[in-house]
Amino acid sequence: IKFFAAVMLFFLLVNTGEVWGRVYIDIESPSSHKFPIAVADLKPLGSTFPSDNLGSWFAQEVSRCLNMTGYFQLIDKRAFLEDQEKAGITADGIHFDDWTVIGAEYLIKGGYLHSGRELSVEFRLFDVVKGEMIVGKRYAGRPEDKQVMVIRFVDEMLLALTGERGHFDTRIAFVGAKGDTKDIYTINFDGSDIRRVTDYRSLTVVPRWSPDGRSMAFTSYKDGNPDLYLKDMVTGSTKKISSYPGMNIPGCWFRDGRHLLVTLSRQGNPDIYNMDVKSGLFERLTTGFSIDVSPTLSPDEKKIAFVSNRNGSPQIYTMDADGGNVKLLTYHGNYNTSPAWSPRGNKIAYEGSVNGRFQIFLIDVHGGDPQQLTFDDYNHESPAWSPDGRYLANSVSGFGQSRIEVMNIDGSNVRVLYRNNAGCQGTAWSPHKK
């Protein structure tokens, strides 16, 4: 095997055929359950370091990533019946009956070759019932690339099984407090690699990723007024794009990456505007004496959901993208805010007050009874959708604790990404890397 440099990985599709057009598991089905899967230790192939323990490490990391998705039930290795020393990693070398009897529906096997500064890994996913391979991938690079190899395979595996890729290349932005200051941070979907985006020794809030993930809009008080800024996440350069007296708060980007819904109080009460970030021109979408804030755009860009107190208490409304046809969406509860429109277009997540605490709800875009997702005594705020609309991030606070969590959209599989008891808020989920 010929290896590339450390910064390069090559990806060779082992299997071919029509499996990529087929969805093996429907995780959207009301009867969907966690799918039993077994992950065997990878086998050393050829001449390799005998004591590197990489076979077990790869199995553990793949299992860890699969567990994060909330879609799979990992079968305990102690239940495995097949003799792993004698069994192979191809369909004709696997005793599938040994896997069906322990309840496995899917099986991951593979092998690796570790020689000096070179590492080659092959993963294979099998349908246990049919006794056939669904997808196989081979990666090569250096030992420090092994985590990337696992993530790439899990993403490809999810794509083959569900028709949607995973989220291990996405990041979640949030606001973290430290003393009297607040700054923006980002963290990976798996809770790794926390990074600080701003450091202004001020209050910096409301991060909003651009559609390509290259830029981030946010509001900062670093010059005294809550001004609107745009930061290039690649070069690090930052520019102020709106500094009217009072509010200058980002809402939601349009797909073109040029237009941004914003909340401005440039003419008195906070109103919603469509802003051209390149020219600085605005189109005002709401008028009147009410407070109109927190706009979120539907995926087809025809509708906007927003928060208004025009009927006395903060509630969520919808309107056409030009500001017309305003309709009340939420009727339950006396304080509903922070709407986030699902990328799938059918639901809006929001936070609503229940017995003095904020909880996360889902509501159909046409209205109706909301579905409550969180129920504990903490405040759950600022819901943010994953790019495929299958997960929600939110900030959680109360009783001297604060954290960022991710959950499946039915409220299950809650994972803590980050803890900061000084305060966390304002989540925003990045798009996939291009």
C-alpha positions in Angstrom: 0.0 0.0 0.0 1.3 3.4 -0.9 0.7 6.2 1.7 0.1 9.9 1.3 1.3 12.7 3.4 -0.1 13.4 6.9 -2.5 16.1 5.7 -4.0 13.8 3.0 -6.3 10.8 3.3 -7.5 8.9 0.3 -10.9 7.3 0.3 -11.5 4.2 -1.8 -15.0 2.9 -2.1 -14.7 -0.9 -1.8 -18.2 -1.8 -2.7 -20.1 -0.8 -5.8 -23.6 -1.2 -7.0 -27.0 0.3 -6.0 -26.7 0.2 -2.3 -26.2 4.0 -2.2 -29.7 4.6 -3.6 -31.3 2.5 -0.9 -32.3 3.5 2.6 -31.9 0.5 4.9 -33.4 2.0 8.0 -36.2 4.6 8.4 -35.4 6.5 11.5 -38.3 8.9 10.9 -40.9 6.0 11.2 -43.2 6.3 14.3 -42.3 2.6 15.0 -38.6 3.2 14.7 -36.4 1.6 17.3 -32.7 1.5 18.1 -31.1 -0.9 15.7 -28.9 -3.6 17.2 -25.4 -3.4 15.9 -22.2 -5.3 16.7 -18.8 -3.7 16.3 -15.9 -6.2 16.2 -12.3 -5.4 17.0 -10.4 -4.7 13.7 -7.9 -7.4 12.8 -4.2 -6.6 12.1 -3.4 -7.2 8.5 0.1 -8.3 7.4 3.1 -6.9 9.2 2.0 -4.6 11.9 3.0 -3.6 15.5 1.8 -6.5 17.6 1.0 -4.4 20.8 -0.5 -1.3 19.4 -4.0 -2.3 20.4 -5.4 -0.3 17.5 -8.0 -3.0 16.6 -9.8 -2.5 19.9 -9.3 1.3 19.8 -11.0 1.5 16.4 -14.0 -0.6 17.6 -14.4 1.6 20.7 -14.3 4.8 18.7 -16.8 3.6 16.1 -19.1 2.5 18.9 -18.7 5.8 20.6 -19.7 7.7 17.5 -22.6 5.4 16.7 -23.9 5.8 20.3 -24.0 9.6 19.8 -26.5 9.3 17.0 -29.1 7.7 19.2 -30.1 5.3 16.4 -28.2 2.2 17.4 -28.2 -0.3 20.3 -24.6 -1.4 20.7 -24.3 -5.1 21.5 -21.9 -5.9 24.4 -18.7 -7.7 23.2 -19.2 -10.2 26.0 -22.2 -11.5 24.0 -20.2 -12.2 20.8 -20.2 -15.9 19.9 -18.1 -15.9 16.7 -14.4 -16.8 17.2 -12.8 -13.5 16.3 -9.4 -15.0 15.8 -10.5 -17.5 13.2 -13.3 -15.5 11.5 -12.6 -13.3 8.5 -13.7 -9.8 7.6 -15.4 -10.6 4.2 -18.9 -12.0 3.8 -17.7 -15.5 3.0 -15.5 -15.6 6.1 -18.1 -14.5 8.6 -20.4 -16.9 10.5 -23.6 -14.7 10.3 -25.6 -17.2 12.3 -23.4 -16.4 15.3 -24.5 -12.8 15.0 -28.2 -13.3 14.3 -28.6 -15.5 17.4 -27.4 -12.6 19.7 -29.8 -10.2 18.0 -27.5 -8.2 15.8 -29.0 -6.7 12.6 -25.8 -5.0 11.5 -22.2 -5.9 11.9 -19.0 -3.8 11.5 -15.7 -5.6 10.8 -12.4 -4.5 9.4 -8.7 -4.6 9.4 -5.7 -2.3 9.7 -2.0 -2.2 8.7 0.2 -0.1 11.0 3.8 0.2 9.9 6.0 3.1 11.2 4.4 6.4 10.3 1.9 4.7 7.9 -1.6 3.5 8.8 -4.1 1.9 6.5 -7.6 1.0 7.7 -10.5 -0.9 6.1 -14.1 -0.8 7.5 -16.9 -3.0 6.4 -20.6 -2.8 7.3 -22.7 -5.9 6.9 -26.4 -6.7 6.9 -26.5 -9.7 9.2 -29.8 -11.1 8.1 -29.0 -11.1 4.4 -25.3 -11.9 5.0 -24.1 -9.3 2.6 -21.9 -6.2 2.8 -23.7 -2.8 2.6 -20.7 -0.5 2.4 -16.9 -0.8 2.7 -14.3 2.0 2.9 -10.6 2.0 3.0 -8.5 4.9 4.4 -4.8 5.6 4.5 -2.7 8.2 6.2 -0.7 8.5 9.4 -1.5 7.3 12.9 -2.7 10.8 14.0 -5.3 10.6 11.3 -7.1 7.7 12.9 -9.9 9.7 14.5 -10.6 11.3 11.1 -10.8 7.9 9.5 -13.4 6.8 12.1 -15.5 9.9 11.6 -15.4 9.6 7.8 -16.5 6.0 8.0 -19.4 6.6 10.4 -20.6 9.4 8.2 -20.5 7.2 5.1 -22.2 4.4 7.0 -25.0 6.7 8.1 -25.5 7.9 4.6 -25.7 4.3 3.3 -28.2 3.2 6.0 -30.4 6.3 6.4 -29.9 8.4 3.3 -28.4 11.2 5.4 -24.8 11.8 6.4 -23.7 12.3 10.0 -22.8 15.5 11.7 -19.3 14.9 12.8 -18.0 17.6 10.5 -20.3 20.3 12.0 -19.8 22.6 15.0 -22.2 24.2 17.4 -21.6 27.8 18.4 -22.7 29.2 21.7 -22.1 32.0 24.2 -20.0 31.3 27.2 -19.7 33.5 30.2 -16.5 34.2 32.2 -16.8 36.8 35.0 -18.6 39.8 33.7 -17.9 39.0 30.0 -19.5 36.8 27.4 -17.9 35.5 24.3 -18.7 33.1 21.5 -17.2 29.6 21.4 -17.6 26.6 19.0 -17.5 22.9 19.7 -17.7 19.8 17.6 -20.8 17.6 17.4 -19.1 15.0 19.5 -18.1 17.5 22.2 -14.5 17.8 21.3 -12.2 20.7 20.2 -13.7 23.7 22.1 -12.6 27.0 20.4 -12.9 30.6 21.4 -14.2 32.8 18.5 -14.2 36.2 20.2 -12.3 37.8 23.0 -13.5 41.4 23.5 -13.8 41.6 27.3 -17.4 42.6 26.7 -20.8 41.1 26.0 -20.8 39.3 22.7 -23.9 37.3 21.9 -26.3 35.8 19.2 -23.9 33.8 16.9 -25.4 33.1 13.5 -23.5 30.9 10.9 -23.6 31.9 7.2 -24.9 29.2 4.9 -21.4 28.1 3.8 -20.1 28.2 7.3 -17.3 30.6 6.4 -18.7 33.6 8.2 -20.5 34.3 11.5 -22.7 37.2 12.4 -23.0 38.3 16.0 -23.8 41.2 18.3 -21.2 42.7 20.6 -21.1 45.6 23.1 -17.4 46.0 22.7 -17.8 49.6 21.5 -20.6 50.4 24.0 -23.6 49.9 21.7 -25.0 46.4 20.7 -23.5 46.6 17.2 -23.7 43.9 14.5 -20.5 42.3 13.3 -19.4 39.8 10.6 -16.4 37.6 11.2 -14.6 35.6 8.6 -14.1 32.2 10.3 -11.2 31.3 7.9 -9.1 34.5 8.0 -10.3 35.8 11.4 -11.0 39.2 10.0 -14.0 41.1 11.6 -16.0 44.1 10.4 -18.9 46.1 11.8 -21.9 46.0 9.5 -24.6 47.8 11.5 -24.3 50.2 14.4 -27.6 52.1 14.7 -28.4 53.3 18.2 -30.1 50.5 20.1 -30.5 46.9 18.9 -28.5 45.5 16.0 -29.1 41.7 16.3 -28.7 39.0 13.6 -31.6 36.6 12.9 -31.3 34.2 10.0 -29.3 34.0 6.8 -30.8 33.6 3.3 -29.2 30.8 1.2 -27.4 33.4 -1.0 -25.1 34.3 2.0 -25.7 38.0 1.2 -29.0 38.7 2.8 -29.6 38.5 6.6 -32.7 38.9 8.6 -31.9 41.3 11.5 -33.6 43.1 14.3 -33.0 46.8 14.5 -34.4 49.6 16.7 -33.2 52.3 14.3 -36.7 53.9 14.2 -37.8 53.4 17.7 -39.3 50.0 18.6 -37.3 46.9 17.5 -38.4 45.7 14.1 -37.4 43.1 11.6 -35.4 44.0 8.5 -34.0 42.2 5.5 -30.4 43.4 5.3 -28.0 43.2 2.3 -24.7 42.7 4.2 -22.6 43.8 1.2 -24.3 47.0 0.4 -25.7 47.8 3.9 -29.2 48.4 2.5 -32.3 47.4 4.4 -35.9 46.4 3.7 -38.2 46.9 6.7 -40.6 44.0 7.2 -42.5 44.9 10.4 -44.0 48.2 11.6 -46.0 49.4 14.5 -45.7 49.9 18.2 -44.9 46.3 19.2 -41.5 44.7 19.8 -40.7 42.3 16.9 -37.6 40.2 17.2 -35.9 36.8 16.6 -36.8 36.2 12.9 -36.2 32.7 11.5 -36.6 31.8 7.8 -38.4 28.8 6.3 -36.2 26.5 4.1 -38.0 27.6 1.0 -37.5 31.3 2.1 -41.1 32.1 1.6 -42.0 32.5 5.3 -40.6 34.0 8.4 -41.4 33.1 12.0 -40.7 35.7 14.6 -41.6 36.9 18.2 -43.9 39.8 18.9 -45.7 41.2 21.9 -48.3 42.8 19.7 -51.1 41.0 21.6 -49.7 41.6 25.0 -47.3 38.8 25.7 -44.4 37.4 23.7 -45.8 34.9 21.2 -44.6 33.4 17.9 -46.0 34.6 14.6 -45.4 33.8 11.0 -45.5 36.1 8.0 -44.6 36.1 4.3 -41.0 36.9 3.4 -42.1 40.4 2.4 -43.7 41.1 5.8 -47.3 40.4 4.7 -49.9 37.9 5.9 -49.0 37.9 9.6 -50.5 35.1 11.6 -50.3 34.1 15.3 -48.8 30.6 15.6 -48.7 29.9 19.4 -51.7 30.1 21.6 -50.5 27.9 24.5 -48.5 29.6 27.3 -47.9 33.3 28.1 -44.3 33.6 27.1 -43.0 31.9 23.9 -39.8 33.0 22.1 -36.6 31.9 20.2 -38.2 30.2 17.2 -36.1 28.0 15.0 -37.5 26.7 11.7 -36.6 23.1 11.0 -34.5 22.5 7.8 -37.1 19.9 6.9 -39.7 22.8 6.8 -42.4 21.1 8.8 -41.7 22.1 12.4 -40.7 25.1 14.4 -38.8 24.7 17.7 -39.1 27.3 20.4 -38.7 27.9 24.1 -41.8 28.5 26.2 -42.4 29.3 29.9 -43.9 26.5 32.0 -44.3 27.0 35.8 -41.6 29.7 35.8 -39.1 27.6 33.7 -38.4 27.6 30.0 -38.8 24.3 28.1 -38.3 23.4 24.5 -41.3 22.8 22.3 -42.1 21.8 18.7 -45.0 23.0 16.8 -46.3 22.4 13.3 -45.7 25.3 11.0 -49.5 25.6 10.5 -50.1 25.7 14.2 -51.9 23.2 16.5 -51.0 21.7 19.8 -47.2 22.0 20.6 -45.1 19.0 21.6 -43.0 19.5 24.8 -39.5 18.0 24.6 -38.0 18.9 27.9 -39.6 18.5 31.3 -37.1 19.1 34.2 -36.6 22.0 36.6 -33.9 23.7 34.5 -34.2 26.4 31.9 -33.9 25.1 28.4 -33.4 27.9 25.8 -32.2 28.8 22.3 -33.0 25.7 20.3 -30.9 25.2 17.2 -31.5 22.5 14.5 -28.9 20.2 13.0 -28.5 20.6 9.2 -30.7 17.6 8.6 -33.4 18.5 11.1 -32.9 15.3 13.2 -31.3 16.9 16.3 -31.7 20.0 18.5 -29.1 21.8 20.5 -30.1 24.0 23.4 -28.6 25.7 26.4 -29.5 24.6 29.9 -29.2 26.5 33.1 -30.4 26.5 36.7 -29.3 25.7 40.3 -25.8 27.1 39.6 -25.3 24.9 36.6 -25.1 25.7 32.9 -24.4 23.5 29.9 -24.9 22.9 26.1 -26.9 19.8 25.2 -27.9 18.0 22.1 -31.0 15.7 21.8 -32.9 13.8 19.2 -36.0 15.7 18.0 -38.3 13.5 20.2 -36.4 14.6 23.3 -34.4 11.4 23.7 -30.7 10.6 23.6 -29.7 13.8 25.5 -25.9 14.5 25.5 -24.0 17.2 27.3 -21.4 18.8 24.9 -20.0 21.4 27.3 -20.4 22.7 30.9 -19.6 26.1 32.1 -21.4 27.0 35.4 -20.7 30.7 34.8 -23.3 30.5 32.0 -24.0 29.2 28.5 -26.6 30.4 26.1 -27.5 31.1 22.5 -26.8 28.0 20.4 -26.3 28.0 16.6 -25.5 24.9 14.5 -23.1 25.2 11.6 -23.7 23.7 8.1 -21.7 20.8 6.8 -18.3 21.5 5.6 -18.2 22.0 1.8 
